Amino acid sequence: MPKIQAAKTFGVGISSVKRYASKVERGESLAPNKSPGSGAVTDPARRRGSPSGSAGRRRRRLLLSLFNSGADLSSWTILVCGRP
């Protein structure tokens, strides 16, 4: 089948057909490659929307800075935010 006919049949551009045809001729895999960028987040605490995620870390960091500054922490603050 000519490349132009394959492109029309599958609704893709001729350059895409040429790219895949050259990959087949070289014996390469047609499977998609791994996308660039950082990998998936596997730590549940660092996932977006996680209750123990960034909001929890910010709260703990604030509480720890208040504790280290000598501020008087009420029992309510410690109960809500947890011990530093």
Summary of the structure (lengths in Angstrom):
residues: 84
radius of gyration: 27.7
end to end distance: 70.0
largest distance: 80.2
contacts: 141
relative contact order: 0.07
helix: 55%
strand: 0%
